[in-house]
Amino acid sequence: MAEINKNTRPRILLCVVALLLSTIAGVMTARWVTLPLLRLNEAAKDIAARKFDRAFAVSRLDRVGELAQSFNEMAPQLKKVFSSFGRK
């Protein structure tokens, strides 16, 4: 029984360390995913407010990066369309 008790503390410590490391990794992964989406949300709000001069920095090669590139291509086109409506 003494041998079991002797090994219990290191195992509990290892479990706590593993929990902390996995929590940190989870938070970092969540930020990596959500931060670009929050920036895209801001860009969409700017476009809705007719602020077309803001460019979104594309630094990813995944679907979020493609969406950001689409925002960058769409904003000048919308600016042109809205300015042509303003002249009529």
Long-range contacts (C-beta under 8 A, 24 or more apart in sequence): 36-60, 36-64, 36-65, 36-68, 37-64, 39-68, 40-64, 40-67, 40-68, 40-71, 43-68, 43-71, 43-75, 44-71, 47-71, 47-74, 47-75, 47-78, 50-82, 52-76, 52-78, 52-79, 52-82, 53-79
